[in-house]
């Protein structure tokens, strides 16, 4: 994972966002649900999120400027072969949090459970 970290941090969030939507929609979920998860995790609203997409903000800055939800630490489990809670790099852990939440959405989990309410 080390060799991947810098590459991921420099990728624009806007380049990955459509993949989250596609993954959700293939399983009968919606873009609105994907956005709700992103807003919950990052503290962004529609306007600030759109600015990040328009500016092609990289992952490091996208998560660095976010107000990560206090319950994000409740996100546990495996994603991409890594245990989310064990990922040391903060940006990578936060990116994997979102991967895990989108995964749960695609698997049909209820929003209340996904958003750790």
C-alpha positions as CSV (number, residue, x, y, z in Angstrom):
1,X,0.0,0.0,0.0
2,X,2.9,2.4,0.7
3,X,3.8,2.7,-3.0
4,X,0.2,3.5,-3.8
5,X,-0.4,6.1,-1.2
6,X,1.3,9.1,-2.8
7,X,-0.4,8.3,-6.2
8,X,-3.8,8.1,-4.6
9,X,-3.3,11.3,-2.6
10,X,-2.6,13.2,-5.9
11,X,-5.6,11.8,-7.8
12,X,-8.5,14.1,-8.2
13,X,-11.6,13.2,-6.3
14,X,-13.7,14.2,-9.3
15,X,-12.0,11.4,-11.3
16,X,-13.2,8.7,-8.9
17,X,-16.6,10.1,-8.0
18,X,-18.4,8.7,-11.1
19,X,-17.2,5.2,-10.2
20,X,-18.9,5.5,-6.8
21,X,-22.1,6.5,-8.5
22,X,-21.8,3.7,-11.1
23,X,-21.2,1.1,-8.4
24,X,-24.2,2.2,-6.4
25,X,-26.5,2.5,-9.4
26,X,-25.6,-1.0,-10.7
27,X,-27.1,-2.2,-7.4
28,X,-30.2,-0.1,-7.6
29,X,-29.0,2.7,-5.3
30,X,-28.9,6.4,-6.3
31,X,-26.5,9.3,-6.8
32,X,-28.4,11.1,-4.1
33,X,-27.5,8.3,-1.6
34,X,-23.9,8.5,-2.7
35,X,-23.9,12.2,-2.1
36,X,-25.6,11.8,1.3
37,X,-22.8,9.5,2.3
38,X,-20.1,11.8,1.1
39,X,-21.7,14.8,2.8
40,X,-22.1,12.8,6.1
41,X,-18.5,11.7,6.0
42,X,-16.8,14.9,5.0
43,X,-19.1,17.6,6.3
44,X,-19.3,19.2,2.9
45,X,-22.6,20.5,1.6
46,X,-23.7,20.5,-2.1
47,X,-22.1,23.8,-2.9
48,X,-18.6,23.1,-1.3
49,X,-18.6,19.5,-2.7
50,X,-19.4,20.8,-6.2
51,X,-16.5,23.3,-5.9
52,X,-14.1,20.4,-5.1
53,X,-15.4,18.5,-8.2
54,X,-15.1,21.6,-10.4
55,X,-11.6,22.4,-9.1
56,X,-10.5,18.7,-9.4
57,X,-9.3,18.8,-5.8
58,X,-6.9,15.9,-5.1
59,X,-7.7,13.3,-2.4
60,X,-5.2,14.8,0.1
61,X,-6.8,18.2,-0.1
62,X,-10.3,16.9,-0.3
63,X,-10.0,15.0,2.9
64,X,-7.6,17.5,4.5
65,X,-10.2,20.3,4.2
66,X,-13.1,18.0,5.3
67,X,-14.7,17.9,8.7
68,X,-14.7,14.1,9.1
69,X,-17.7,12.9,11.0
70,X,-16.9,12.0,14.6
71,X,-18.6,8.6,14.1
72,X,-16.3,7.7,11.1
73,X,-14.1,5.9,13.6
74,X,-17.0,3.3,13.9
75,X,-16.3,2.3,10.2
76,X,-14.5,-1.1,10.5
77,X,-13.8,-4.0,8.3
78,X,-12.0,-5.1,5.2
79,X,-11.8,-3.1,2.0
80,X,-9.4,-3.7,-0.9
81,X,-7.6,-6.3,1.2
82,X,-6.9,-3.9,4.1
83,X,-8.6,-3.6,7.5
84,X,-9.9,0.1,7.4
85,X,-9.2,0.8,11.1
86,X,-5.6,-0.3,10.8
87,X,-4.6,2.0,7.9
88,X,-2.0,4.4,9.4
89,X,-2.0,7.1,6.7
90,X,-4.9,9.5,7.6
91,X,-5.8,10.4,4.0
92,X,-5.8,6.8,2.9
93,X,-7.9,5.7,5.9
94,X,-10.5,8.4,5.2
95,X,-10.6,7.5,1.5
96,X,-11.1,3.8,2.5
97,X,-13.8,4.9,4.9
98,X,-15.7,6.2,1.8
99,X,-14.9,3.1,-0.2
100,X,-16.3,1.0,2.6
101,X,-19.5,3.1,2.9
102,X,-20.1,2.9,-0.8
103,X,-19.6,-0.9,-0.6
104,X,-22.2,-1.1,2.1
105,X,-24.6,1.0,0.0
106,X,-24.1,-1.3,-3.0
107,X,-24.7,-4.4,-0.8
108,X,-28.1,-3.0,0.2
109,X,-27.4,-1.9,3.7
110,X,-29.9,0.7,5.2
111,X,-28.7,4.3,5.2
112,X,-29.1,4.5,9.0
113,X,-26.6,1.7,9.5
114,X,-24.2,3.1,6.8
115,X,-24.2,6.5,8.4
116,X,-23.4,5.0,11.9
117,X,-26.3,6.9,13.5
